[in-house]
Amino acid sequence: MVDLSSYNTLRISAKASNLIEINTADDINKLPPENVFFLGSGANILFTKDFPGTIAKIKLSGIKVLKETNTDVLIEVAAGENWHDFVTWAVDHNLSGIENMALIPGTVGAAAIGNIAAYGGNQEDIFASLQATNIKTQKNQEFSKTDMQFGYRNSFLRQHPDYLVTSVTYRLSKTAHLNTSYHATRHASLLSTLNQINTPPFTIRHVFDAVVKIRSEKLPDPKLVGTAGSFFKNPVVSKEKFHQLKQQIPDLLAYPTEKLSYIDPEEQSEYVKVSIGRALDELGWRGKRIGNVGTFPQHALVIVTYPGATGQEVYQFAEMMRANVKKNFDINLEYEVVII
Ligand SMILES: Cc1cc2nc3c(=O)[nH]c(=O)nc-3n(C[C@H](O)[C@H](O)[C@H](O)COP(=O)(O)OP(=O)(O)OC[C@H]3O[C@@H](n4cnc5c(N)ncnc54)[C@H](O)[C@@H]3O)c2cc1C
């Protein structure tokens, strides 16, 4: 049995039957066809029990420029590369489109599967294609952006866990297309942080630095504290429902739902994505601690663990949060974290 506490950022001490490191394509052939869990950095998972199977720790590495035009660069990145290291590589090469997603923990393969996003940057906007191996058939397959059916922290491959992502290809721009529109009332906006640390005209690196600064101040560092980032998805509600909620919480914020593939495009304007952290504050969840589990003092959507926390303890804490939100606001919170 292998202890997984150093393989998940919530630091849960679950056990697996065995763990195999995937460093090369040949290592994939050695995996059993059943009962395998593909693991990146474990920054988006909660083990609520032991895993009676094989953990395949994805460590495939390498960054390769496939094609360069006057405007764009097509780059293939192995699935086990650290996401932030790749963002840093891109910024060092003065390539744009990825800088707003600096400092998101995890690997490149998981970034595509979970369609990560932050501060105005979206995985699907720079995604070109990916390569994956079906573990049952050992066949390799390419997935285009259309094949991936990206949604909010969702994709076709998130729903089909037999595919091991081996590499992801991104299209980045040689021209800076800076997106500085991110704004949240209680936290620094991107533009105001940019203005604090630099003078215009802003560069790709300035945006990268500003995002790193905001995230370092607002979110816990998984090297220092047990966490998986936002535990729940921000819920999508009708505009009518949002107006009702605003009567209870006047400074509640909401964002447009365009790009949510599970909502009919014609109906998307009827819905908004609510910033649920503010509603959790209202219910007293920010900075709350029960036993070895709590929420981060700066952000109620972020669950943190203290030494000795078990997966069941975290799950029960999260379920209490969900029940409380359901009771007070009649909203069903969905897990952003993968529960095992
Ligand atoms: C402090 C903190 C802040 C965060 N902030 C953000 C944020 O701003 N935006 C955001 O979107 N997310 C955020 N997250 C969540 C997390 O960083 C992302 O979900 C990240 O992509 C997880 O990467 P990972 O390698 O750790 O994946 P893991 O947790 O190891 O795996 C996640 C899922 O992907 C699957 N998987 C992993 N690798 C592969 C592969 N190669 N092939 C097939 N399946 C695979 C796993 O089986 C699992 O289902 C944050 C997390 C933390 C801890």
The ligand as a MOL file (V3000), in Angstrom:
LIG
                    3D

  0  0  0     0  0            999 V3000
M  V30 BEGIN CTAB
M  V30 COUNTS 53 58 0 0 0
M  V30 BEGIN ATOM
M  V30 1 C -4.4420 27.0940 -4.1510 0
M  V30 2 C -5.1870 26.6130 -5.3710 0
M  V30 3 C -5.6780 27.5300 -6.2790 0
M  V30 4 C -6.3700 27.1000 -7.4200 0
M  V30 5 N -6.8160 28.0430 -8.3070 0
M  V30 6 C -7.4400 27.6580 -9.4430 0
M  V30 7 C -7.8770 28.6350 -10.4060 0
M  V30 8 O -7.6600 29.8390 -10.2420 0
M  V30 9 N -8.5330 28.1950 -11.5130 0
M  V30 10 C -8.7510 26.8660 -11.7290 0
M  V30 11 O -9.3580 26.5480 -12.7650 0
M  V30 12 N -8.3400 25.9260 -10.8500 0
M  V30 13 C -7.6950 26.2770 -9.7170 0
M  V30 14 N -7.2700 25.3390 -8.8150 0
M  V30 15 C -7.5450 23.9180 -9.0600 0
M  V30 16 C -6.3390 23.1460 -9.6710 0
M  V30 17 O -5.1840 23.9440 -9.6670 0
M  V30 18 C -6.6480 22.7210 -11.1020 0
M  V30 19 O -7.8040 21.9350 -11.1580 0
M  V30 20 C -5.4790 21.9420 -11.7260 0
M  V30 21 O -5.6820 21.8000 -13.1050 0
M  V30 22 C -5.2690 20.5580 -11.0700 0
M  V30 23 O -4.1070 19.9880 -11.6330 0
M  V30 24 P -3.4980 18.6560 -11.0390 0
M  V30 25 O -2.3710 18.2670 -11.9260 0
M  V30 26 O -3.1600 18.8440 -9.6160 0
M  V30 27 O -4.7030 17.6550 -11.2130 0
M  V30 28 P -5.1520 16.4630 -10.2460 0
M  V30 29 O -5.7770 17.0370 -9.0310 0
M  V30 30 O -4.0300 15.5290 -10.0410 0
M  V30 31 O -6.2610 15.7720 -11.1390 0
M  V30 32 C -7.4760 16.4380 -11.4430 0
M  V30 33 C -8.2920 15.5700 -12.4070 0
M  V30 34 O -7.6140 15.4580 -13.6620 0
M  V30 35 C -7.3290 14.0910 -13.9680 0
M  V30 36 N -6.0170 14.0510 -14.6080 0
M  V30 37 C -4.8690 14.6330 -14.1890 0
M  V30 38 N -3.8930 14.4590 -15.0930 0
M  V30 39 C -4.4240 13.7250 -16.1130 0
M  V30 40 C -3.9230 13.2230 -17.3460 0
M  V30 41 N -2.6660 13.4460 -17.7680 0
M  V30 42 N -4.7670 12.5090 -18.1310 0
M  V30 43 C -6.0370 12.2760 -17.7550 0
M  V30 44 N -6.5720 12.7320 -16.5900 0
M  V30 45 C -5.7760 13.4630 -15.7910 0
M  V30 46 C -7.3630 13.3700 -12.6400 0
M  V30 47 O -7.6690 11.9900 -12.8100 0
M  V30 48 C -8.4670 14.1340 -11.9160 0
M  V30 49 O -9.7280 13.6790 -12.3250 0
M  V30 50 C -6.5660 25.7290 -7.6580 0
M  V30 51 C -6.0520 24.7920 -6.7410 0
M  V30 52 C -5.3490 25.2240 -5.6190 0
M  V30 53 C -4.7750 24.2080 -4.6740 0
M  V30 END ATOM
M  V30 BEGIN BOND
M  V30 1 1 1 2
M  V30 2 1 2 3
M  V30 3 2 2 52
M  V30 4 2 3 4
M  V30 5 1 4 5
M  V30 6 1 4 50
M  V30 7 2 5 6
M  V30 8 1 6 7
M  V30 9 1 6 13
M  V30 10 2 7 8
M  V30 11 1 7 9
M  V30 12 1 9 10
M  V30 13 2 10 11
M  V30 14 1 10 12
M  V30 15 2 12 13
M  V30 16 1 13 14
M  V30 17 1 14 15
M  V30 18 1 14 50
M  V30 19 1 15 16
M  V30 20 1 16 17
M  V30 21 1 16 18
M  V30 22 1 18 19
M  V30 23 1 18 20
M  V30 24 1 20 21
M  V30 25 1 20 22
M  V30 26 1 22 23
M  V30 27 1 23 24
M  V30 28 2 24 25
M  V30 29 1 24 26
M  V30 30 1 24 27
M  V30 31 1 27 28
M  V30 32 2 28 29
M  V30 33 1 28 30
M  V30 34 1 28 31
M  V30 35 1 31 32
M  V30 36 1 32 33
M  V30 37 1 33 34
M  V30 38 1 33 48
M  V30 39 1 34 35
M  V30 40 1 35 36
M  V30 41 1 35 46
M  V30 42 1 36 37
M  V30 43 1 36 45
M  V30 44 2 37 38
M  V30 45 1 38 39
M  V30 46 1 39 40
M  V30 47 2 39 45
M  V30 48 1 40 41
M  V30 49 2 40 42
M  V30 50 1 42 43
M  V30 51 2 43 44
M  V30 52 1 44 45
M  V30 53 1 46 47
M  V30 54 1 46 48
M  V30 55 1 48 49
M  V30 56 2 50 51
M  V30 57 1 51 52
M  V30 58 1 52 53
M  V30 END BOND
M  V30 END CTAB
M  END
